[in-house]
Amino acid sequence: MDYKTTLNLPRTDFPMKANLPQKEPERLAWWDQERVYDLIQEARNGCPRYILHDGPPYANGHIHIGHGLNKILKDIIIKSKTMAGFQAPYIPGWDCHGLPIEHQVTKQLGAKKKDLSAVQLRKLCREYAEKFVEIQRDEFRRLGVFGDWEHPYLTMDHAYEAAIVREFGKFVEKGRVYKGLKPVLWCTVDQTALAEAEVEYEDHLSPSVYVKFPFTVSPAEMGSDQRLGLPTVKELKAVSAVIWTTTPWTLPANQAICLHPDFDYAILQAGEEAFVVAVGLEDAFAKACKIEKFEVLGKKKGKDFEGWTCHPPFAKKEVPILNGDFVTLEQGTGCVHIAPGHGMDDYLLVLKYNKPPYVDMLPDRKPLEILVPVNNAGRFTDDFPEFAGQPVLEANPGIVEVLKAKGLLVGEKKLEHTYPHCWRCKQPVIFRATHQWFVSMEEADLRQKALKAIDNVQWIPERGRDRIYGMILNRPDWCLSRQRMWGTPIPVFSCQGCSTPLADSKVIEHISVQMQEGGADIWFSRSAEELLPVGTTCAQCGHGSFKKEHDILDVWFESGVSHAAVLRPQGEGWYPADLYLEGSDQHRGWFHSSLLTSVTTDEQAPYRAVLTHGFVLDGEGKKMSKSAGNVVTPQEIIKESGAEILRLWVASQDYQEDLRISKDI
């Protein structure tokens, strides 16, 4: 007997298997056909708004698992707020300018690049960005993310580029923008300045050298009561201050030595010479330099050495000893080699001593030079003829050999430490003083206003507040300029009569109106005369002929003004946003630049709350990489199991910490 016929079971057309990889595309197509997102927005018209502002991913390559985590978290919030009775629109965006795209295009062009005009190169970059916006848009939609996908914001849209220029004009109007010669992070491969947010710190093996700078006066005078007051010193062959550095290539640019004014410094006798080293570092110094026996002849405060002079290793001149509070006792000798063209602390110290009353204690009362014997490609110039043409990092061994031959090398070894690398080419960067455009953190009290705004924001998790607060508190002035083509130009001119920069907010507004129609390409296709208002003259000399600035703006400035380009034009209730949600690395990126631009224009943060999530690691908690073969892509998961499984994984995780994923998980 067939007992199946005796059972009274419910009947349903509902499939017994989910078949998500096949069924989900059908559901997504139905959403589009029925305009589900639009209907939801219409149904919620008049309800309280909830604005989650999308941080723009970069339009380069396919989306990765971190993108998936980010977009799904946003979608969960948008949908839950909608179900709670809010109107929660979601406008996705893309960051479309910048070096990675320009690099990919020029790589494809090869030698043909030199035959292209700036406008032609920019056209190819735009096409490349458009291609990946389309690819990523489809991949994000496949995740089941609701949004206004037909009307995203793109930083390369004409209206957005015009907004970038207008916001730059507001910085100019507040007096917060200036051009100066300052040390910046410099990529020698891409030959452009970099912001702190554009570098990654990786392990690096550097030379660690101890170099002596002999005092310019004889040991007899050094031992006198007017100097060290140590009679035994008079019998020695030499007395030297010893510096420690991991960048021997910067020694040709040396201008001074810095000691901490309040530290005690020991005069160590080793054989027939003496070395000046900070108290507390004597044993470590002796061990590193293989000095088996030394005697402390006496001690003196760092401030007592101020104004004394030494012989540098690569110049026939005298360099002074200066005092600075940034000197530490963590390692080295407490005597710091000062190259203002290659370090920010060095630069600021030299600026201080180049002004009265400090300049009076410099040799011949002459200001110290900001010397940079290094070109854009990171090679020594003819200012250092012995190594002209050599890449600076590759020149380190040769420089060490020269120091050894001159009898100035006291000790050497190798040091493994973290060192800044370019985020794109992954190569070590250098500090190099160049003429750049900067935002002053002190002008019009920008730093303090930004710090105050931070405390009016809800930070999730709470530790995010301390992280961004410390970054704003300690950050240097913001380097805005980049030496590239694919981006929004810095809308500034210089007088051809006297070279005075023309950075005027009214002129900049005039430029932005033109960009609203023709986009940023007009800067590269029109002459200065065509761009400027009729009758513009130089306020300094009255000349009427100008040339355009060649640099473009930092892409972090571009994405950082999205509150002005995207939110404010939508009308009341959109700005400030209720939430910014990105990875924890954006405390130094998008959260950071958005805060500074919004405080400049509106004296408030552009967000009421900021939520950060961790990074996605492999199943063993290791960073994913193609070389390790442990990359898990959202495309693979969707193909095998469906997007809903990936969404379920996101919903089940503690997003505040780093997350693990694998096929087993």
PATIZA-599267 format. One line per field, with one value per residue (C-alpha): residue number from 0; y, z, x. Coordinates in Angstrom, 3 decimals. Layout:
N
i: [NUM  ...] .
v: [Y  ...] .
w: [Z  ...] .
u: [X  ...] .
***
This chain:
665
i: [0  1  2  3  4  5  6  7  8  9  10  11  12  13  14  15  16  17  18  19  20  21  22  23  24  25  26  27  28  29  30  31  32  33  34  35  36  37  38  39  40  41  42  43  44  45  46  47  48  49  50  51  52  53  54  55  56  57  58  59  60  61  62  63  64  65  66  67  68  69  70  71  72  73  74  75  76  77  78  79  80  81  82  83  84  85  86  87  88  89  90  91  92  93  94  95  96  97  98  99  100  101  102  103  104  105  106  107  108  109  110  111  112  113  114  115  116  117  118  119  120  121  122  123  124  125  126  127  128  129  130  131  132  133  134  135  136  137  138  139  140  141  142  143  144  145  146  147  148  149  150  151  152  153  154  155  156  157  158  159  160  161  162  163  164  165  166  167  168  169  170  171  172  173  174  175  176  177  178  179  180  181  182  183  184  185  186  187  188  189  190  191  192  193  194  195  196  197  198  199  200  201  202  203  204  205  206  207  208  209  210  211  212  213  214  215  216  217  218  219  220  221  222  223  224  225  226  227  228  229  230  231  232  233  234  235  236  237  238  239  240  241  242  243  244  245  246  247  248  249  250  251  252  253  254  255  256  257  258  259  260  261  262  263  264  265  266  267  268  269  270  271  272  273  274  275  276  277  278  279  280  281  282  283  284  285  286  287  288  289  290  291  292  293  294  295  296  297  298  299  300  301  302  303  304  305  306  307  308  309  310  311  312  313  314  315  316  317  318  319  320  321  322  323  324  325  326  327  328  329  330  331  332  333  334  335  336  337  338  339  340  341  342  343  344  345  346  347  348  349  350  351  352  353  354  355  356  357  358  359  360  361  362  363  364  365  366  367  368  369  370  371  372  373  374  375  376  377  378  379  380  381  382  383  384  385  386  387  388  389  390  391  392  393  394  395  396  397  398  399  400  401  402  403  404  405  406  407  408  409  410  411  412  413  414  415  416  417  418  419  420  421  422  423  424  425  426  427  428  429  430  431  432  433  434  435  436  437  438  439  440  441  442  443  444  445  446  447  448  449  450  451  452  453  454  455  456  457  458  459  460  461  462  463  464  465  466  467  468  469  470  471  472  473  474  475  476  477  478  479  480  481  482  483  484  485  486  487  488  489  490  491  492  493  494  495  496  497  498  499  500  501  502  503  504  505  506  507  508  509  510  511  512  513  514  515  516  517  518  519  520  521  522  523  524  525  526  527  528  529  530  531  532  533  534  535  536  537  538  539  540  541  542  543  544  545  546  547  548  549  550  551  552  553  554  555  556  557  558  559  560  561  562  563  564  565  566  567  568  569  570  571  572  573  574  575  576  577  578  579  580  581  582  583  584  585  586  587  588  589  590  591  592  593  594  595  596  597  598  599  600  601  602  603  604  605  606  607  608  609  610  611  612  613  614  615  616  617  618  619  620  621  622  623  624  625  626  627  628  629  630  631  632  633  634  635  636  637  638  639  640  641  642  643  644  645  646  647  648  649  650  651  652  653  654  655  656  657  658  659  660  661  662  663  664] .
v: [0.000  3.504  5.377  8.632  8.882  8.724  11.778  15.185  17.496  21.239  22.185  25.192  26.668  27.867  26.148  23.678  24.878  28.474  28.330  31.798  32.166  31.686  33.287  36.459  38.005  37.460  39.262  42.136  42.482  42.632  45.393  47.421  46.717  47.718  50.721  49.423  51.902  54.878  53.707  53.365  56.940  58.212  56.299  57.822  61.398  63.743  61.310  62.215  61.871  59.724  60.494  57.978  59.626  57.208  57.484  57.081  53.937  54.350  53.635  51.198  47.411  45.037  45.274  43.226  41.651  44.854  46.741  44.058  44.390  48.170  48.329  45.588  47.303  50.509  48.656  47.037  50.474  52.067  49.301  49.161  52.939  52.736  50.043  52.228  54.961  57.176  58.358  57.015  57.809  56.404  58.094  55.990  57.739  57.130  58.744  59.087  61.238  60.528  58.782  55.087  55.732  57.998  55.368  52.585  54.708  55.776  52.167  51.099  53.965  53.261  55.445  56.920  59.034  61.706  62.372  63.174  66.546  66.976  67.038  63.811  62.047  63.242  61.915  58.451  58.652  59.599  56.634  54.313  55.603  55.342  51.721  50.737  52.786  50.611  47.397  48.233  49.511  46.111  44.315  46.439  45.967  42.209  42.409  43.409  46.987  49.536  52.942  55.552  53.651  55.554  58.885  58.359  61.147  61.059  63.342  63.786  65.108  68.720  69.937  68.137  69.581  73.062  72.446  71.397  74.679  76.709  75.044  75.728  79.371  79.404  78.235  81.075  83.563  82.497  83.001  79.334  78.575  79.461  78.358  77.504  75.541  72.768  69.134  66.800  63.073  62.536  59.505  59.292  56.764  58.825  62.103  63.775  64.941  62.640  63.235  61.217  59.291  58.185  56.331  52.903  51.933  48.731  46.988  48.368  47.683  50.897  51.677  52.841  55.031  57.047  59.991  62.443  66.186  67.573  70.879  73.743  74.865  72.938  70.459  72.968  75.579  72.996  72.101  75.717  77.224  79.164  75.867  72.506  73.412  70.041  70.291  66.650  67.442  69.719  66.708  64.914  64.877  65.743  66.454  65.720  65.710  62.347  62.113  58.975  58.591  55.954  58.247  58.833  60.198  63.326  64.221  66.328  68.612  69.017  72.541  72.018  69.649  69.774  69.001  69.085  72.178  70.375  67.052  66.333  65.456  63.441  64.040  60.516  59.853  56.813  56.580  59.907  61.576  62.564  62.325  64.302  61.924  62.339  60.927  57.636  56.640  56.181  52.394  51.803  54.138  52.374  48.943  49.989  51.532  48.658  50.960  48.599  51.207  54.815  57.354  60.084  63.254  65.541  66.590  69.671  70.752  70.810  74.535  75.167  73.923  76.238  78.352  76.230  75.060  71.815  70.615  68.725  65.700  66.969  70.746  73.113  75.299  75.499  74.256  75.420  73.475  74.392  73.467  71.715  69.973  67.196  65.433  62.188  59.615  56.581  55.731  57.301  59.845  62.762  64.758  65.076  65.780  68.670  68.717  71.171  70.112  66.563  66.687  68.697  69.039  70.120  72.606  74.213  74.456  76.217  78.625  79.546  80.129  82.095  84.849  87.350  87.015  83.465  84.335  86.292  83.064  81.497  81.590  85.101  85.752  84.274  82.348  78.615  77.251  74.893  72.695  69.934  68.325  65.811  66.016  64.868  61.353  61.016  61.323  63.547  66.756  68.516  70.210  66.943  66.166  63.098  61.196  63.228  61.124  58.334  57.382  58.553  55.294  53.335  55.837  55.033  52.371  54.658  57.554  55.304  54.330  58.004  58.683  55.749  57.002  60.451  58.926  60.263  56.965  55.924  52.909  51.242  48.425  47.578  48.512  46.970  49.445  50.700  53.187  55.088  53.593  54.973  53.526  52.961  51.879  50.336  51.853  53.735  57.479  60.290  63.624  66.409  70.159  71.418  74.359  73.209  74.605  74.066  74.539  76.213  74.406  77.502  80.274  81.313  78.742  75.752  73.158  74.211  74.537  71.048  69.613  71.269  69.866  66.330  66.411  67.233  63.940  60.450  58.070  54.363  52.717  55.433  54.901  56.490  59.876  59.627  58.418  61.294  63.828  62.861  63.035  66.530  67.712  66.650  66.889  69.316  71.744  69.938  69.618  70.175  70.062  67.060  67.045  65.114  65.622  63.621  65.683  69.070  71.883  74.336  77.461  79.881  82.034  83.766  87.177  87.060  90.426  89.777  86.097  87.057  84.366  85.403  83.422  85.373  83.953  86.040  84.860  81.280  81.635  82.895  79.731  77.463  78.881  77.918  74.437  73.906  73.779  72.528  70.641  70.813  70.167  73.865  74.595  72.534  73.653  77.411  80.106  82.116  85.122  83.133  81.847  85.095  87.851  90.615  93.332  91.271  92.830  92.016  93.846  93.912  95.363  96.101  93.631  92.069  88.834  85.615  81.932  79.036  76.841  73.389  71.246  69.518  69.181  66.271  63.699  63.691  67.328  66.325  63.555  65.655  68.297  65.761  67.286  70.513  68.883  66.221  66.866  70.618  70.888  68.365  70.927  71.035  67.955  66.523  68.371  67.509  63.813  61.518  58.975  58.431  54.717  53.477  51.391  52.473  53.688  56.635  58.463  59.730  59.751  60.730  61.473  63.672  65.683  66.020  67.437  70.074  71.206  71.380  73.266  75.776  76.439  75.866  75.628  72.216  68.561  67.264  64.257  63.714  60.230  58.224  54.430  52.435  48.760  46.574  44.945  41.551  38.899  35.282  32.368  32.333  36.053  36.897  39.763  38.683  38.909  37.410  36.214  34.284  32.793  33.487  36.061  35.494  37.575  38.500  37.323  33.774  33.648  34.953  32.493  29.507  30.443  33.693  37.247  36.472  34.181  37.001  39.369  36.838  36.623  40.435  40.605  37.972  39.608  42.052  44.726  46.905  44.482  42.861  40.073  36.639  34.924  31.696  29.089  27.071  30.063] .
w: [0.000  -0.873  2.389  0.691  -0.731  2.759  4.026  3.998  3.460  2.687  -0.903  -1.858  -4.922  -2.679  -3.845  -1.421  -2.357  -2.227  -5.386  -4.452  -7.239  -9.779  -7.972  -6.671  -10.129  -10.879  -7.680  -8.444  -11.956  -10.451  -8.047  -11.015  -13.135  -10.365  -9.275  -5.695  -4.385  -5.937  -4.620  -1.116  -1.255  -2.479  0.251  2.890  1.602  4.499  7.075  9.184  7.093  7.912  5.794  5.531  3.256  1.123  1.181  -2.447  -3.316  -5.929  -9.532  -10.256  -10.404  -9.200  -5.714  -2.956  0.190  2.188  -0.230  0.276  4.070  3.835  1.389  3.146  6.538  4.968  3.343  6.639  8.265  5.339  5.250  9.035  9.214  6.367  8.219  11.338  9.495  8.189  4.667  4.186  0.679  -0.363  -3.051  -3.892  -5.048  -6.679  -6.333  -9.964  -10.104  -8.976  -9.550  -9.721  -12.726  -14.422  -13.818  -15.380  -18.436  -18.954  -18.486  -21.290  -23.491  -23.042  -25.315  -26.937  -23.833  -24.923  -28.065  -26.125  -24.876  -21.319  -22.553  -24.526  -21.545  -19.298  -21.777  -21.565  -17.768  -17.745  -19.966  -17.692  -14.599  -16.333  -17.209  -13.608  -12.238  -14.406  -13.349  -9.650  -9.856  -11.177  -8.503  -5.692  -6.969  -7.066  -3.289  -2.944  -1.945  -2.339  -3.700  -6.402  -8.702  -11.799  -10.278  -8.309  -7.542  -9.318  -8.374  -12.106  -12.887  -14.058  -11.243  -8.663  -10.089  -9.937  -6.284  -5.523  -6.931  -5.025  -1.741  -2.439  -2.927  0.585  2.001  0.097  1.386  4.982  4.396  5.033  1.758  1.049  -1.189  0.423  0.237  2.788  3.187  2.006  1.502  -2.062  -4.319  -6.585  -8.879  -9.554  -8.965  -6.864  -3.329  -1.117  1.859  5.048  4.112  0.882  2.537  4.119  6.703  5.867  7.204  5.637  6.076  6.431  7.169  10.749  10.968  13.624  12.097  13.829  13.218  14.535  16.377  14.426  17.326  18.380  21.294  23.175  22.955  23.564  26.871  28.010  30.741  28.087  26.507  28.290  31.189  30.907  30.793  29.696  26.465  25.407  24.865  22.480  18.692  18.101  19.803  17.867  18.224  16.999  15.117  14.362  11.214  9.105  6.058  5.162  1.802  3.593  5.000  1.938  2.838  6.471  7.895  11.655  14.636  17.265  20.984  23.611  25.783  29.060  28.480  29.993  27.465  28.320  26.861  26.254  25.697  23.545  22.595  21.378  20.673  22.496  21.519  22.721  23.444  25.579  29.099  29.192  25.678  26.305  26.671  23.685  21.597  22.624  21.893  18.466  17.537  19.033  21.451  24.126  26.566  27.194  29.988  30.865  31.151  32.074  31.391  30.035  29.311  25.719  25.995  26.738  23.253  21.437  18.842  18.776  15.297  13.665  10.327  8.281  6.253  2.766  2.756  3.338  5.865  9.512  10.777  14.124  17.083  17.760  20.529  20.037  22.237  19.705  20.521  22.450  24.348  22.797  20.512  18.793  20.519  21.454  18.714  15.675  12.148  10.748  7.029  6.675  3.081  4.196  7.497  9.043  12.536  10.896  8.703  11.569  13.692  10.912  10.338  14.021  13.967  10.718  12.514  15.178  17.822  17.064  13.730  15.625  16.911  13.438  11.584  10.169  11.229  7.919  7.690  7.130  3.680  2.786  0.629  -1.526  -3.811  -5.030  -8.147  -8.743  -9.631  -6.319  -7.837  -6.649  -8.634  -9.574  -6.154  -4.903  -7.829  -6.266  -6.586  -9.238  -11.071  -8.496  -6.799  -3.211  -1.500  -3.744  -2.966  0.767  0.614  -1.424  0.973  3.910  2.149  1.639  5.341  6.172  3.851  5.469  8.917  9.978  10.363  14.012  13.624  11.296  11.198  9.540  11.120  10.304  11.024  9.652  6.828  4.666  1.262  -1.521  -1.293  -5.055  -6.271  -2.893  -3.127  -0.291  -0.316  0.778  2.512  0.113  0.280  -2.754  -3.535  -2.770  -1.855  1.768  4.084  7.297  10.372  12.525  10.305  11.436  14.231  11.979  14.217  17.403  15.647  14.190  17.603  19.119  16.357  17.055  20.508  19.005  17.071  18.234  17.507  17.152  18.632  21.114  20.577  17.146  18.849  20.409  17.172  14.986  17.802  18.091  14.329  14.055  17.123  15.765  12.002  9.976  7.462  4.721  1.442  -1.220  -4.472  -6.640  -9.693  -11.951  -14.768  -13.819  -11.208  -10.431  -11.038  -8.357  -9.728  -9.101  -11.474  -11.203  -12.589  -15.523  -14.494  -10.873  -10.244  -7.459  -7.108  -7.934  -5.488  -5.266  -4.168  -6.717  -9.553  -8.309  -8.294  -11.893  -12.788  -11.015  -13.081  -16.248  -14.858  -14.133  -17.901  -19.274  -16.356  -15.183  -18.716  -19.477  -17.329  -19.715  -22.960  -22.393  -21.913  -18.725  -20.550  -21.512  -17.972  -16.061  -15.739  -18.284  -17.016  -14.304  -13.257  -10.696  -7.408  -6.849  -10.118  -12.262  -14.971  -16.928  -18.146  -16.110  -16.324  -14.869  -11.924  -13.174  -10.127  -9.252  -5.877  -3.494  -4.131  -0.378  -0.744  -3.619  -1.732  1.435  -0.036  -0.894  1.844  -0.189  -3.620  -2.788  0.490  0.633  -2.910  -1.871  0.484  4.122  6.263  4.304  5.962  8.294  7.551  10.275  9.621  7.860  7.822  6.549  7.528  10.480  8.116  7.175  10.432  8.562  5.205  4.325  7.874  8.342  5.109  5.356  8.863  7.835  4.771  6.634  9.582  7.125  5.371  8.131  11.386  12.162  11.348  8.260  10.247  13.461  13.944  12.544  12.563  11.652  10.902  10.905  8.032  6.533  7.077  5.985  8.117  10.090  10.800  8.178  5.707  2.301  -0.668  -4.127  -3.462  -0.380  -2.341  0.480  -1.185  -0.804  -3.269  -3.016  -6.602  -5.640  -2.671  -4.722  -7.534  -5.171  -2.417  -3.264  -1.948  0.895  2.474  2.373  3.872  6.611  7.391  7.683  9.915  12.264  12.787  15.337  12.731  15.169  15.116  12.250  10.694  9.404  6.347  4.468  2.606  5.822  7.832] .
u: [0.000  1.294  0.911  1.923  -1.578  -3.046  -1.142  -2.796  0.220  0.151  0.849  2.995  4.661  7.483  10.704  12.268  15.770  16.911  19.059  20.315  22.913  20.094  17.155  18.812  19.397  15.705  14.715  17.116  15.688  12.193  13.307  14.527  11.474  9.074  11.194  11.159  13.759  11.934  8.559  9.976  11.306  7.933  6.099  8.364  7.990  7.375  8.780  11.821  14.974  17.980  21.049  23.866  26.419  28.408  32.187  33.292  35.277  37.987  36.946  39.749  39.431  36.739  35.266  36.925  35.537  36.142  33.906  31.279  31.425  31.144  28.240  26.256  26.628  25.331  22.446  21.438  21.257  19.387  16.775  16.344  15.870  13.349  11.399  11.525  9.602  12.411  12.993  16.510  17.777  21.130  23.227  26.293  29.442  32.826  36.234  37.314  40.448  43.980  47.246  46.208  43.962  46.500  49.172  47.072  46.334  49.956  51.065  48.733  49.929  53.622  55.747  52.613  52.023  54.498  52.448  49.263  48.105  46.848  43.247  43.720  45.294  42.486  39.903  41.449  41.523  37.834  36.967  38.942  37.122  33.723  34.444  35.103  32.225  29.955  31.698  31.594  28.009  26.869  28.891  27.443  23.892  24.471  25.010  21.351  22.142  19.327  20.287  19.902  22.244  21.142  22.172  25.395  27.815  31.169  34.050  34.747  31.250  31.361  29.121  31.245  34.487  32.948  32.037  35.627  36.912  34.287  35.247  38.922  37.939  36.455  39.787  41.466  38.887  39.609  43.347  44.082  45.909  49.532  52.389  55.686  58.925  58.519  59.554  56.808  56.472  57.639  57.196  60.239  58.522  55.394  57.256  54.591  53.968  51.901  49.651  50.117  46.966  48.679  51.550  51.704  54.299  56.154  59.254  62.414  66.133  68.144  71.777  72.322  75.415  77.207  79.066  81.366  81.269  84.594  84.322  85.859  88.051  91.136  91.133  93.268  90.536  87.795  89.429  89.672  87.520  85.601  84.458  84.438  86.717  88.469  92.291  92.668  90.834  93.681  95.936  93.565  93.722  90.055  86.731  83.526  79.775  78.454  75.165  73.176  71.080  69.334  69.403  73.077  71.907  70.619  74.061  75.066  72.124  73.225  72.966  73.327  73.298  70.562  70.906  68.174  68.769  67.979  69.729  73.129  75.808  78.893  82.346  83.644  87.331  88.099  91.739  93.085  89.762  86.586  82.912  79.897  76.989  73.852  74.027  72.140  73.176  76.916  76.886  74.594  76.762  79.977  78.491  77.155  80.500  82.544  84.330  85.644  86.883  85.920  86.175  83.683  85.761  82.898  79.324  77.604  74.017  72.835  72.101  75.787  76.723  74.291  76.087  79.251  80.250  81.372  82.719  80.071  81.204  80.311  80.747  83.634  81.886  80.910  77.544  76.135  74.821  71.195  68.760  65.418  62.860  62.167  65.464  64.847  66.899  65.203  68.126  71.105  73.332  71.075  72.832  70.553  71.753  69.674  68.783  65.865  65.283  64.531  62.667  59.838  61.366  64.615  62.791  60.864  64.004  65.910  63.009  63.209  66.977  66.841  64.897  66.017  67.276  68.475  70.083  72.731  74.290  74.643  77.994  78.471  74.849  73.709  70.408  70.765  69.928  67.056  69.285  67.753  70.373  67.764  65.561  61.966  63.126  64.952  68.424  71.235  71.692  74.921  74.786  76.318  78.654  80.299  77.020  75.149  72.573  72.447  69.145  69.495  68.547  70.913  73.678  73.665  76.433  78.684  78.136  79.010  82.245  83.139  82.516  84.765  87.500  87.344  87.697  84.290  82.403  82.383  80.092  77.591  75.047  71.713  68.393  65.010  62.237  58.926  59.336  56.802  55.997  53.799  50.290  50.194  53.634  54.621  58.115  59.873  59.234  61.540  61.116  61.985  61.383  59.476  57.227  53.687  50.283  49.284  46.330  47.476  46.204  46.733  45.319  41.823  42.186  41.399  43.056  41.258  37.898  38.281  39.192  36.133  33.904  35.143  33.553  30.152  30.158  29.161  32.054  31.266  33.271  34.246  37.983  37.555  37.273  40.730  42.235  41.077  41.584  45.251  45.693  44.206  46.120  49.507  49.137  51.287  49.834  47.912  49.825  47.146  49.107  49.928  52.166  49.793  47.251  44.157  42.376  40.878  43.393  44.421  42.661  45.511  47.564  50.926  51.805  54.206  55.556  56.561  55.592  53.150  50.449  46.890  44.755  41.516  38.151  36.209  38.439  38.072  34.272  34.504  36.457  33.953  31.072  32.947  33.676  29.994  29.511  32.819  34.320  37.913  39.178  38.728  41.785  43.889  42.245  41.860  44.473  44.846  43.404  40.288  39.797  40.317  37.709  38.240  40.560  42.293  45.603  48.270  47.688  51.452  52.795  49.731  50.760  47.882  49.481  49.282  50.167  48.188  49.160  50.198  49.382  46.118  44.394  44.845  42.085  41.387  40.358  38.069  36.264  36.422  34.099  31.364  29.212  29.216  28.971  26.360  24.526  23.951  22.477  19.779  18.270  17.237  17.750  20.671  23.555  25.114  24.672  23.401  26.130  29.449  30.389  33.751  36.780  38.897  41.650  39.430  40.172  43.219  41.437  37.879  36.636  39.703  39.540  35.743  36.071  38.642  36.686  33.370  34.857  36.347  33.037  30.463  32.448  30.934  31.548  29.710  28.467  26.512  27.926  30.837  30.890  33.984  34.435  37.523  39.382  38.586  41.290  41.524  40.343  43.601  43.533  46.159  46.082  44.801  47.147  47.352  50.897  49.735  46.835  44.374  42.123  38.379  36.362  32.681  32.255  33.323  30.952  28.023  28.667  28.782  26.337  24.574  24.826  22.423  25.026  27.582  25.006  24.260  27.981  28.207  25.125  26.549  29.952  31.346  32.037  34.023  36.978  38.868  36.800  37.790  36.378  37.047  35.023  34.799  33.590] .
***
